[in-house]
């Protein structure tokens, strides 16, 4: 956990790169400044919220409840606050600490990330880079997936489900591994899967003539996305994944 006890006084500049919710427009002719666009910024899975008292007014909007914040909540908070409040500002430092305030005279709300919890997978093509992944499902079995299959599973995990149903998620861990869950029915138990990168996975075999996935990607027992380009389902499934 990041430790930072220095509070920002009213009017003092926030440290780090400025967080923008849209790229700098082409017509901008002011001085250059370090910045990052929120949609491209790494968002950690967990943050600790710290409300500072260095300004003339408290952090706004005031929130009650646990100090631990989910990364999705922090992202949504920044998105709505930076869009809706013209005077609001936020920055992020190299170690991932986010600072937000409603105006230069307000106190700061600081979000300190937990690096060990990983980051949200928001850009799978850029974040999932290994040629293969050793998969461990909830039942403890182990088999190999190609990067193509891993990307398909993450697509399933990131899609929105029905209201009040468990949402899927995918987290990239510090060691390059992936933890993910597809969501599912409200009465289903947790279904967390794990994937560890394999630098030299070997030969995946010939692609399936039906859907184009490798034989190792035809993992039975779960509805991961295995379809042809016309979006119809693949009818070929192996009893056991093979290399």
N, C-alpha and C positions, 0 to 999 in steps of 0.2 A: 504494500500500500504506500502511496506517495505521502510524505510528511511535509507539510508546508504551513507554518504558523503565521506567516507574514500577511497581514490584512491590508487591503487596498483602501486608502483614504479617499474621501470625496474629491473628485476632480483629477485624481491620479490616473495615469495611463495604465490600462490593463496590459500585463505582459503576454507575449506570445503572438501568434499569427491571428489576424482577425478572421472570424468565421462569417462567411457570406452564404446566403441561401440561393444566390444566382451569381454567375461569373461577372467580373467587372465589365461593364458595357464598353463597347468600342469608342463611344464618344467621350469617355472619361479622360480628362487631360490633367488631373491633379498629380501630386507626387506619388511615386510608387510606394507600396506598403506590403509587408508580408501578409498573405491571406491564404485561406483554404475554403473551398466550396463544400458546404455541408454534405451534399450527395456523394462526394468523393472522400470524405474524411473518415478514417477508421473510428468505429464506435465500439467501445468495450462492452462486454456483457453486463458487468456490474460496476456501479459507481457508489462512492460514499458522498453524501451531500453535506456540505458545511456552509452554514449561513454566517457570513461575517458581519461585523458591526462597525465598519470604518466609515460609512457614509452618513448622511443626514437623515435618511429614511431607511427603513428595513428593506431587505430583499423583497421584490414583488414579482409575481403574485406570491403571497405567503402560503406555504404548504405545511400541513401537519402530517403526522404519521411516521413510519420508520425512516431512518436516515439512509438506508440502502436503496439505491435506485436502479432499476433495470435500464440497460442501454437503450432499448426501444423507447422507454419513457423519456429519457434525456434527449434523444433525437427529436421526438415529437414536441417536447417542451421548447427546444431551440427553434424548431421549424415554425411553430405557431407564434412564439414570442418575437422572433426577429421579423416575421412578416407583419404581425399586427401592431407592433409598437415602434414607431418611427425612431424614437430616441434610444431604444434598447441596443445593446452591443454585447458581443461575446468573443472570446479569444481562446485559443488552445496552444499549449506549450509543447515542446518536443517530447516530454514525458507523458503526454496525453491528458494533462490537467485542463479542465474546461472552466472558464470563469464567465459569468453572465451578470449583467446588471440592467435595470430598467432605464436608468439615465446615469450621467456622470456624478450625480449627487446622491444616488442610492447606494446602499451597501451591496456587497458582491455575494452571489451564490456560487460556491465553488463545488465542482464535481471531480472527485479524485478516483481514478480508475483502479481496478484490481487486475493487474496484468496477467495473473495466473488463471483468470477465468476465461481468457481469450477475447476475441472480437467477433462481432456479428458478421456473417458472410452475406454481404450485400452486393458484391460484384464477383459471382462465381468464376467467370472466365479469367479474372485476374488473380483471384485468391486461391483457386484450386489448380495447382501446377504440376503435381507429381504425375508420372506416366501411369502409375497403378497404385491401388490402395488395398491393404489387408483389412477386411471387414470383420467386425465382431458384432453380431446381432445380440438382442437380449437373451437368447438361449445359450450364448457362450460359444457357438460354433465359429468357425473361421474359414474364410474363402477370399478369393481375389477378385477385385473389380478393376476395370480399366478406368482411366480418367473420364471417358465418355459416360460410363455408367454412373460414376460418382456425381457428375454434373446433372444427370437426369434425376437422381435421388434428391439432390439439393433443390432442384426445381419443384419437386413434389413438396418438400418441407417448407418452402417459402411461399407457396400459394395460399391465399386466404380461404379459410373454411367457413362453415355456417356460423352464425352468431351464437356465442356462448359454448361453442365446441372447443376442445383443446387445440391450440394453434401449433403448427409445426415450427421447427427452428433448426438452425445450423450454425455452429460456432467453430471458428478456426482457432486452434490452441497454439500456445507459444512454440511448441516443438514441431509444428506443421501438421499435426494430427487434426482430425475433425470429429466433433461430437454432434449428433443430429438426431432428430425425431420427426416422424411424419404427422404428428397430431392424431386425429382419429375420432372415434366415437366417445361421447361423454362418459360412458360406463367402462371404457377401456383403461387399463392401468398404464403407467409410464412405459414407453417403448423407446428407450435411448439406445442408439447405435453408436459404434465407434469405428473410426477409420484411421489407420496409420499409413503414412506414405511409404511407398516402395520404390527405391531409386531404379532398380533393375528388375522389373517383374518377370522378365522372360517372355516367352511366346504365349500370346493369348489364344492362339488357334485361329482358324478361319472364321470370318464373320458369318453370322446366321443369314441364310438365304432369304429368310422371311422378313426380318426387321433390321438387319445390319449390325446388331450388337454381337460381340464376341460370345463364344459359348460360356465363358466364365461369368459373363454378366447375366446369364439366365438363372438368377437365383430364385429358387422356389420359396413360397411361404409368405410373401408380402407383395403388396401392389405397387412396387416401384415402376416407374414409367418405362415400358419396353414396347415401343410402337414403331410402325413403319412411318415413312415420311408422309403418307396420306392420312396419318392419325388413327388408323385402324389397329387393333391389337395384334400382337404377335402370337401365333398359334404354336410355336415351337418352344418347349420347355424341357430341360434335361432334369432327370431325377436327382442327379448330383452334379454340382459344378465341377468342370474338368479343365485342365490346362491343355 
